[in-house]
Amino acid sequence: MQLNRKWKIYVIHHSHSDIGYTERQEKIEQYHADYVRQAIRIVEDARTGSRPEWQGFKWTCETFWAVERFLEKASPDELERFASALRQGDIELSGTYLNMTELIDYDIVGKKAKAAGEYARSIGLSVNSAMTADINGYSWGYSQALYDAGIENLLSCVHTHHGMFAIGRKQTPFYWETPKGDRLLVWNGEHYMLGNDLGLSPGAVLSYTIRDELDTYGTATDHWKLAETRIRRYLAQLESEEYPYSFALVNVMGLLRDNAAPNGDVMAFIRQWNEKHGEQVEIEMTTLSRFFEHVRKQTAPIPTYRGDWPDWWTDGVVSTAVHTQVFRDAQRTLRQVKRLANGRVSLDEKRVAQAEHQLMMYAEHTWGYHSSVYEPWHPMVHALAVRKEAYAAEASRSVYTMLDEVLHERGEALLAAGLPFRYKVINPYDHVFRGVACLYLESWEPSMFPNGFEVYEEADGEPVIPHQMEVVSRGNQISIVIRLAPQEERVFRIRPNGSKPAATTSSTRLRGNDRVSDLMDLYESKPQNGIVLSENHIESAHVCIRWTSSDGIVSWIDKATGENLVRSGSIHGAFTPVYEVTQAPSEAMMADVRRRMGRNRKGPDVRRYAGRLAGVQSVVQGELYGVVELRYELEGTSHYSLYLKVYQDIARVDVSVRMHKDSVWDPENMYLSLPFRSGEAEDQLWLHKTGANVRPGVDQLPGTCTDYYCVQEGMAFLSDRRGLLVAAPDTPLIQTGPLEHGRRLLQGQQDGETGHPLYAWLLSNYWETNFKATLGGFYEFHYRLQWGPEWDRPEKAFRQCEALNAEIPSFRTSS
């Protein structure tokens, strides 16, 4: 095949870090530490001439996590030899710590992005380039974290299985503008094993991105024929697409697996190729920084794009929803620990770093053993799963131990006989907090107040603060509504009532002896408990929520404006559950039916069911709030209940979803409808993502995913005059695309079709390899909604979401 120009192929040789896909996590650590040793030996043998065919060998450390594993075990001699290879340019560090999902928060991402550079500076070097592999995107804040760590260049080796590259083409550069207006040069690369498809790694030939008559795996019958044919075809294809450069970048692995060892024979093949074909197609093994130096010298214009780069592959996190919930709570609590300790309590930075490491390991992109779906009983599937889950568990244990210690330093009293009923409440934020604080009595302690009790502030003793007590698993929860200035702490006490409140045998309001509330009051008066509840609605001073047996929650009236905060024409009512299942033809096709789903994450024959409201029950009615349970019937579950906690004096509703999910092997999805609006005719959906607030379908790169997003604290519908926010402490995925199977729209293709009903994506097991195969079990997920004119900017809305997601610190104190 004749080529029309002289070509040069740059080759990046590396090992893709997949923590637990091909082996046990601790075995992967051992492998990667040894791969650095192997790379050192290869470059030394090449430089000394003992293996002249390896001269020109370069090795790129894809992740600094792998380098850390080497540094932990290396001898002084190995440390010096590694540093020498780095200084000579034979081995290079990537500024990437790990290939991540979007679960991790900005504080930890920013800290870990600096790790490679800090080590490099210790040996007199710097790191200005990073690469990722096998992931399909990054939260916008990741670009800022890299830039702030000194990274100027990013190689993105996307994997388009169930995903897609950005910008509409690969092998192309663009500048990615960060949230603060800085710029990273990105090379939008090919799959990280394209070099194996092209035949650059003898004995490790792949037919994955290239499928042709030369299809092979491992050792090709005629390796040179395969390489000559595929390399020329590939370059000819670039020419036919009016590709502006005379060079291309290819990644290659030394073996046919993720977590592969370096292979000097890749360089031996390159030398042989150049001797035979170098006048037409020259191949050079290089490093990230050298490649980007070459790109920056080109004269072809490089476009700039600004916005989020949503990851197609973060969806694995909802295949292990309980442990993701534990992870998110630990990550959020760690931020709270740092706030509470700030300037008052010294933290052990080593313990903080260890907790952050555990959080990083859980949020890393690998979500299980490669055969988890087609042999879910395999011991390795279970072993790797519990190790993955243990990262979240260990992070939670470590973080809560630090929280206990910090609270004790701030005055928390441990359980003891005769402990006074005295409570300290702390606002750890740098902004005013107005909301609910919870005080707790042990299970037996209410009996110490036979006539009841009252809550008051210790500073003045008056006035008595309205409260509401509810029995919960922790004991007796006493809720109060308070306002605290930034960093303010206040002390509250509980004391006995002077006399027992009078009671009558029954209410004189409209309620029959059957205790069914299905009539409206004849008189306009505020009920004594502040909450009105009937069989089809619940109402407070701020909101009236109505439901029907056929459609669930159909209206959510903001009583300040009279506006319905549920969008008209919504397919499903607010918080209606939606269950999907695509049945496999047989057990033997459990993986294959998933493989064919592509970016739909369901089959064309998907069966979709909406929950049907089956009953309503009052749970709690009190002075501050009322709770109602809505029971649903839903396929795929044996129990499903929705709890609405409606506050009387705050425009706020807390929602809890409880379910018992059946164990099903077929691919499934579970969603929760969120068809809300701000109440204004023109509002905008905002999402809180790692390091940035974004408008989906607006603030993102062309050609990126528009179906779903991974959020940190929640979402908000905002206008210039008012807003509604939805804090989501437990479930990170928000579905914005249609649920129906069909062509998926990329950013730039919407043609105004951005108003699809929104859903929280609760659960999924659709992936054919390393997702957890069954979603069966018990779950409880929470959401907290507030609305009003004060929530008119994303910064304020998500600051409040964060405060709602983390319970404000309050504890028993004796001093």
N, C-alpha and C positions, 0 to 999 in steps of 0.2 A: 504494500500500500504506500503510495507516494505522498509525502508530506510537503507542504508548501513553504515551510520555514525551518530554520535551524532551532532545535528545541533543547531546553535544559530542564531536567527533572531534579528538584531538590527533595531529599529524603530525610524525614525525621524518624529515627529509630528509638523506640521507647517500649515500655511495658504498661499496658492499661491496668490501672488499679481498680479492681472490683472486689470489695471487701466482703467475701462470703458467697460469691456466685459459683465458683469452681471448686472451692475447698473450704475447710474450716477457717474461721477468721484468724486464729492464732497461727495456722499453717501459712496463710497468705502473708502474715507479718514476717514469718521466717523466710519465705520465698523472696520477698522484696528486699529484705536486708541483704540476702545473699546475691541478688541480682546486681546490687551496687558493687559488691566484691568482684563478681564476674566481669562487670564492665571495666573495673580498674585493671584487672588482669589482661583483658583484651587490648585496651589502649596501651598498656605497658609492653605487651608482646609486639604490638604494631610498631611502637616507637623504637624498641631495641632492635628490630629487624628479625627477631626469632620467628615471627609470622608476617613476612613481607606482604602477603596477599591481603592482610587486614589493614594495611596503611591507609589512612584517611578515615578510619572508623570514628564515629561520633555517637555519643549516647546522651539522650535527654531524659532527665528524671521527671517523669510526668507529674508526680505529686510530691510535695515536701513531706507528707506523712511517711512515704516510703523511705526518704532520706533520714527522718527521725528514727525509724526503726533500725537503720544501719548505725547511726551515730550512738544509739544506746548500747550497742553490743561491740562496737569496733574497738580494736586495740589501738594504742598510740601510733604504732606504725601504719595501720590502716587509715587512721584519721589523717595523717600527713600525706599518704599516697593519694587519698581522695582529694584533699585540698590541692595537691600538685596537679592532678588531672583537671580539676576545675580551672585553675590558673592558666593551664596550657590550652584551654578551650576544647579539650577532647570530651569532657563531660560537662553538661550544663544543667543548672537548676531551673525548673519552672516555678513561677510564683504561685501556682495553684497548690492549695493544701490538700484538698480531696475533690473528687467529682461529686457535687452535692445536689440534693433536691432543694426546693425553695423553703423547706421547713425552718431552717436555721435563721436566727435573727441577726440584725445588722451589727450589734455589738460584738458578737462572736465571730461573724464573718470578717469584720474589719481587723480584729486581733489576729486571726489565723492567716489572713492575707499577708501579714507582715513577717511571718515566721521565716520564710525562705530568705528574705532580705536581711533579717537580723543575723542569721547564720553567715550569709555571704559577707557581710561587713566585718564579721569577726575574723575572717581570713583575707581581708583586703579586697573584696570583690563587691559587685552589686548585681541585682537582678532587675531586669526591665521588661521581661516577657513572661507570659504564662500560656499554658495550653490546657484544654479540657478535652475529654473523649467520652463518647457513649452517653452524652446527655444532650438535650434538645433546647436548652434555654437557661436563662438566669433572671432572677428578679433585678429590676433596674438598679437597685442599690448595690448590687454586686460590682457593677462597673465603677461606681464611686469608691468602693472599698479597695478594688485593685489599684485605681489611680492614686488614691491616698497612700498606698503602700509602695509607690514608686513604679508600678507596672504601667508601661506605655503601649504594650502590644499584647494581643490575645489571639491565639489560634483556637478556633472552635471546630472540633471534629465531630460533627453531628452524626447521629444514628437515626435514620428515618423510618425504622420499623415502629409503627404506631406513632410516628412523629414526622417532622419536616423541618428542613433548614429555613432560615429567615431570608429575606430580601429577594427570593424568587430564583436564585441561582447559587451554585457552589463555585469554588475556585475563584473567588472574587474578594477584593478588600472593600472595607468601608470604615468610616470613622463612627464610633458609637459615642454620642454625646451623653455625658453623665447627668444626674439630676442637678448638679451644681454648675453645669456648663463646661466642664473639662472634656477632653476627648481621648478615647482609646482607639488605636488602629487595630481593627479586627480582620483576620483572614478567615473568611467563611469557607472552611475546609471540607474535604471529603470524609467518608467513613475512615475510622482510624486503622483499618486493615486493608485499605485499597491497595497498598503496596503488595500484599500477599495475593490479591486477585491478579495483579499485573505480573506476578512471577518473580518479584525481587528477593524472595526468601526461599532458596532451594530447600525442598523437603517440607515446606510449609505453605503450599499453594492452596488458595481458597477460591471458591466460586460462589460468592455471596452477593456482592454488588454487581458483578459481571456474570451473566448466565449466557453461555454460548455452546457451540459444538465441542469446545475444548473442556467442558465441565469436568472438574476434578476436585479432589480433596486430599491433601497430603503431598505425595510425590507424584508429579505429572509423568505420564509415559514419555513425552518428549518435552522436557522443560523449556528448552530454547525456542521451540516452535510456539509454545504457549506465550512466553514472554514477548517474543518478537511480534506475534499477532496482536496480542491485547494492548501492548504499549502503543503500537502504531494506530490501532483503531481508536484508542482513547484520545490520543493527541489529534487525530483527524477529526474526531467529534468536536473537540474544542475549537479547531479551525472553522468547522462548519457553522459554529454558533457565534462567529465573529469575536472570538475571545481576543482581547487586546494585547495579551502578553505572549512572549516567546518562552515562558517558563511556567512550570506548574509545581505544586507541592503535594507530596505523597507521604503518608505515614505507613510504617511497616512494623510488624511484630516478628520476633525471632522464632516463635513456635505457633502452632494453630490453636491458640487458646487465649482467653484473657489472663492477666497475671503471668505473662510469658517472659522467659529469660532472654537476655541479649544474645545475639548470634553473630559471631565474627564472619560467618560465611555469607551474610548479606553483603558485607563490604567486598568479599572475594568475588561475588557475582557482579557487583557494580564495576569492579576493575576489569573483569572479563568483558562485560558489556561495552565499556568505553573503548577497549582495544578493538572491538569488532564493529561497533555502531556509533562511536563517539562523535564522528564528524557530522552526523545527522541528528542524533539524540544523545546528549551527554547527561550522565546521571552523577549527582554529587550528594554524598551524605553530609548533612549540615546540622546546625543547631538553631533554636528559635531566634536568638538575637541576630545571628548572621543572616537568616532568611529575611527578617523584617528590615534589616539594614538595606538589603537589596530592594525590597518592596518600596521603601521610602525614596529610593533613587529614581523610581519610574516616573515618566511624564504623563501617563494617562491619568485623567482626572479621577479622584476618589470621592464618592459622595459621602455626605454626613447624614446620619439618622439619629433621632432622639426618641427615647422612650423605653418602655418595658420590653423584655424579650421572654414572654411566658414559656415555661418549660412544659413540654408535652408529657414528660415522664414523672412528674411529681405524684401522679395518681396512685402509685404503689402505697402511699402512706395511709390510704383508707382501706387497704386490705388487712391492716393490723390496727384498726381504729382505736381499740382500747389503749394500746401502748403508745400510739401517737398522742392520745389524750394525756397520758402520763408524761410524755415528753414535753408537750406544750405547757403543762402545768409547771414542770420543773424549770423549764427555760424562763417562764414568766416569773416564777418565784425567785430565781437567781437574780433577776433584775431588782426585785423587791428587796432582797438581802443586801445588795450593794447600796440601794438608796437608804435603807435603815442604818447601815453601818457608816455611811458617809460622814467622815469627820468626828464620829462619836465612838465607833468600835473598830478595832483593827481586825482585818480579815487575813487569814492565812492564804496568801496568793497561790501557793502550790495546790491547796485544796480547791480553790476557785478554778485554777487551770485544769485540774483533773476533772472537775464537774463539766467544764466546757468541752474537754476532750470527749467525755462520754456522750454529751449532746451532739457533738460533731459526728461521732461514729454512728449514732442512730439515724441522723439526718442524711448520711452518705447515701448515694443513689442506689446501691444494691439492696434488693428487698427480699432476698432468700436464695435458696439453693436452686440450681437451674432446672431440676426435675420436680419442683414443688407441686405442679399441677397434674402431671401425668403419672406420678407415683407419690402421692401425698403421704403415704404411710412409711416412706423410706426413712431409716434412722438419721441419715444426713439432713433430710428436710427438717426434721424436728430439732436436731442438734443445732443447726445454723439458725433456726428460727428463735430458739430460746436464747442463744447468744445475742442475736440482734435485739431482742426484747430486753435482754439484761442491760444493754447500754442505757435504755430509758429508765429502767428500774434503779440502776446504780446511780444515775444522775439525780433521780428523785430523792433517793436516800441521802446522798451527799449534800444536796441543796437544803433539804429540810433539816438535816443535822446542823448546818450553818445557820439556818433561820432560827432554830431553837436557841443556839448559843447567842446570837445577836439579840433576840428578844429578851433573853435572860439578862444580858448586859444593859438593856434598856428598861429593866424593871420587872420583867415577868416573874411571878412567884410560882414555884412548883407546888404540886398538890400536897396539902398538909391539913391536919386537923385544926379547926379554928381559924381557917383562912378568912380574912374579911371580904365582904362583898364589895370589892373596890376594883375598878377597871380603868386601864389606860387605853386611850384610842389615839393613834398617831396618823397624821397625814404625811406620807413619805414623799409626796410630789411637790414640785416647784410651782404648783398652781392650786387655786382654791378647789377644795373637794366639798360637794354637797351630795349627799346620798345616804345610804343605809350602812350602819355599823351594827355588828352582832356581838352581843355579850352572851356568855354561856354559864348556866348553872348545871351542876352535876345532877344525875337522875333523881337522887334522893333529896336534893336541897330545896325544891319548892315546898316540901312538907314542913320546912322550918318557918314558913310564912302562912299560917292557917287562915289569915284574913286577907291574903294577897300581899303584894308589895308595890312599891313605886320606885322609879328611877329618877335621880336628880344629879346635877353637876356638883362636884365637891366644892368648887370655888365659892359658890354662894348658897347652895342648898335649896334654892328656889329659882325658877318655878319647876314643878314636877314635869318631867319630859315624857310625852306620850310614848308608849311602848306596846309591843305585842309579843307574847310568848307562844312558841310552838315546839312541840316535842319532835326532835330529830334524832338521827342515829348517834350524834355526838352527845346528846343529853337534852337540855332545854335551851332553845335558842331564843334570845330576847333581842328583838330588832328595835332600833331607834333611828330616827332621821336626824342627821346633824350636818352642820356646815363648819369646815375647818379651813383656816388660812394656810398658805404654803408652809410646810414643815411644822405646823402646829401640833401639839399634843395636849389632850385634855383628860381629866380624870372624872369618872362617874361612879356613883354608889347606888346600891340597892338597899332600901329600908322597908320595914313592915308598914302596911297600911294602918291608919288609926282605927278603922272599923271595917267590918265586912260589908261589901256592897250589897244593897238590897236586890232581891230577885222576885219575879212573879212566876206564876205557873206557866204562862204562855204569853206570846206576843199579842198585842192588840192590832197589829198590822194585818195586811191581807195574806194570811197563810192558813190553810185548812188543817184539820187534824190528820189528814193523809200526808202532811209535810211536803207536798208538792208545790213548788213556786211557779205557777204558770199564769198569773194574773198581774196586770199593771196596777200600781197604787192609785187610789182615787184622789189622793192629796199630794200636793207638792211639798215634800219635807225630806230632809236628809235623814236616812236611817241612822240608828244609834251607832252601828258599826262602820258606817261610811261607805259600804259597798252594797250594791243592789245585785242580786243574783236570781235568775229564773232558769227555766229549762232551756231557753234559747238565747240568753244573753248574760253578760256580766258588765257592770257599769260602776264607774267611780266619778269623782269630780272632774277628771281629765279625759276619760275615754269611755266609749260604749262599744263593746265587741259583741257581734251577733253571729250566730251560726245556724245552719239548717242541716237536717239529716241527710239531704242529698248532696250538698256542696261544701259542708264544713264551714269554716269561718269565712263569711262573705263580706263583712264590713267591720271596719276598725275606725270609728268616728272620733276625730280629734274635736273635743267639745269646745275648745277655744276658737276654732274656725268653722266647725260644722263640716269639715272636709273628710271624705273617706280616704284613709291611708292605704287601702287595698286598691290596686289598679283595676279599673273596670275592664271587663272582657278577659280576665285571667282564666286560664284553662283549669287551674286548680285553686281551691281556697287557701288562705294563709295557713301555713304549717300543715297542710295536707301531705301525708306521706305518699310517695310514688315508688312502686317496686317494678323492676324489670328483670326478666330472665330470658335467655336464649338457650333453648334446649339442644344439647348435643345429640346427634343421631345414635351414639352408643358411648359406653364408657371409654372405649379405645380411641374416641375422637374428641376427648375433652380438651386436649391441647390444640388439635387441628381446627376446631370450630372457633377457638379464640384467635388463632393465627390469622384467619381470614377477615377479622373484623376491621383491621386497619385503624383509621383515626375515628371511626364511629363508636368504638368500644361497646358494640352490640351488633347482633346480626340483623339482616333485613327481615327475618321472621321473629323478631323480638316480641315477647308478650309483655304488655305494660298494664299495671293495675294501680288504681288510685284507692287510697284508704276510704272506707265508708264509715261515717259517724254512727256509732251504735249505742251510745249512752252518755249521759252527763251526770256528774256527781259533785256536790259541794264538798270541799275538803276542809277549808279553813275560812272563817269569817271573823275579822277582828277590827281593831281601831285603825291600824295602819294599812292593812291589805287583806284581800280575800283570794283564795285559791280554789280553782275549779278544775276538775279532771274531765277531759273529753276522751272517751274510749272509742278506738277505731277497730274495724275489722280489715285486715290486710293480708293478701296472699304472701306467702313466704315468712310469715310470723305467727307465733302462737299467742302473742300479747303485744299490744301497742296502745300506749296512753300518752296523751298530751296534757301537760299541766300549765295553766296560766295563773301567774301570780300578779294581780292587779293592785297597784298602790293607790291609796286615796289622795295623798298630798303631793305626789310626784307624777309627772307625765312619763310613766315608766311601767313596763310589763316584763316580767321574767318568765321565760318559757323553758320547760323541761320536757324532753322526749324520752320515754322509757319503752324499751322493746325487748322481747325475747325472739331473736332471729332463728329460724329453722336452719339446720345444716343442709346445704344444697351444694352439689359438686358442679352443676352447670354454671356458666358465667352469669353473674347477677350484678345489678346496680340498685342502690337505694338512695332516693332523693327526698328532700323536704322543700315544699314550695314556699318561696319568699316573694310574693307579688306585691311589694310595697312601693310607696311613693312618699314624697315629702309633704304633699298636700298642695303644692304649687303647680301651676300648669306646666311650667318649664323647670325641670330639675335635672340633675346630673348624678349618675351613679359613680361613686368613688370607692376604691379599694385600698386598704392599708397593706402594702407589701413590704418586703425586706428593704429598708432604707429609702422608701419613696411612697408617696401617695399617688395613685394613678387612676385615670379614667379608662376603663376597658373599652377597646375599640377606638380610642383617641390617642392616648399616651403610650404607644407601643410601635415596634418596628414593623415595616411592611412584611407581609408574608408569614406573620406569626400566628399562633393559635388564638382563636377567639371563642372557643367552646367553654373553657374553664380556666380558673385562676386560683393560685394558692395565696391565701391572705394570712397576715399575722394576727391583727386584733379584730378585724371585722370589715364591714362595709357601711356606706352611708349614702342616702339620697339627699342631695343638697341643692338649695336655690339661694339666691341672694338674701332672702327674707326668712327662711326657716329650713329645717332639715329633720330627717329621721335617721337614726343610726341603729345598726344591728351589731352588737358585740357578739363574737363567736369564739368563746374560750376553748372549745373542744374540737370543732370540725373545721379544717383549714381550706377545704375546696369549695369554690363557688361556681356553679354551672351557669353560664350565660348564653350558650347556644341552644338551639332547639333540641328536645329529647328525641325527636323522630330520626330514624335512620335515613341517611341521604348524603349528598355531597356536603362536605364541611367547608365553611367559608373562612378564608384567611384574612388577616388584617389588610384592608384595601379593597376587598371584594364585597363588602356588606351592602352597598347601594342603599344605605339608610336602614337596613334590616338589623338594627341593634336593640330593638325593644322587646326581645323575647322575655317571657316570664323567667324569673330567677329561681334557682334552687340551691340549697346546700347539698353537696354531693357527699352523702354520709358513708357509704360502703361500696366496695367494688372488689371483685375477684376475676376480672375479665382477662388478665394477661396470661399467656400460655406457658410461661416458664417460671418466674420466681415470685409470683404473688402467692399469698396464702390461699389455698384452694377452697376453703370453706369460710363463710362469714358467720356461722352459727354461734350463738351465745347471747348473753345479756348485755345491754348497752343503756347508758343514760347520757344524753347530750343536752347542753344548755345554750340559751340565747337570751340576750338582754336588750330590750328596745327602749329608746328614749327619743323624744321628739320635741320640737319647739323652736322659737325664734333664735335661741342662743346657739344652735348648731347650724351655723351658716357657712363655716369654713372647714375644710378637711382636717386642718391641724387641730382645731378645737374638738371636732367630732371624734377623731381617733385617739386623742388624749383622754377623752371620756371613755371610749371603748376600753382602753387599757385599764383605767380605774375600775370599770365595771367587771372586767375579766379577773382582776386580782382583788380578792376581798381585802378591805382596808384593815391594817393590823389593829387588833384589839385583844387585850389579854388581862388576866387577873393579876393584880399587883398588891404588894403589902407595904410598899414604900413610895 
